[in-house]
Amino acid sequence: MALNSANVRVAVTGAISVGPLDTEAPTDADSPLTGFDDLGYVSEDGVTETRDRSTEQLRAWQNADILREVVTEASMSYAARLVETKNETVELYYGTPVADDGSISIIPSRTGGRKSFVLDVIDGDDFIRAYIASGEVTEVGEQVYANGEAIGYEVTITAYPSTKILTEDGQPASVKKWYSSLDATS
């Protein structure tokens, strides 16, 4: 086995962007986005991608052997603490629009509905892009107001399957990812 340290990636910088569901989908790892709004600075903890799966073991009555294990639940989500206070981040966090006078009327149960998201991860000339055609803020974190700490808007975005992203066999997918370093077409 050949080890190659040049294949080690670090998420040096990047961006999270949001747009309406009908926003034009990206087509590769690094082309400029159209119709998406950059959500600004993310805390130093970056973005956490979580792929959850629950399984259930099917056992035989006769000898309790495991016969099969089936996936019973599966999901993809992205969590980040946005630290730039601007319309897009506040509206995403509270799930409702900011009024012209800078106020926001908060209904705690509002999610803001489904939107499209793009996560760009950059390491020098290498790019990783995750496209969520249909995602929704399903969790929000606490807001802390403290001296010496940036006010943050912690959100978890759950990705839903969408016909805008199809697998090779035509199944709707939740996320499409591109790795510029793995692109064999260029």
Summary of the structure (lengths in Angstrom):
residues: 186
radius of gyration: 19.5
end to end distance: 26.0
largest distance: 70.1
contacts: 459
relative contact order: 0.22
helix: 8%
strand: 46%
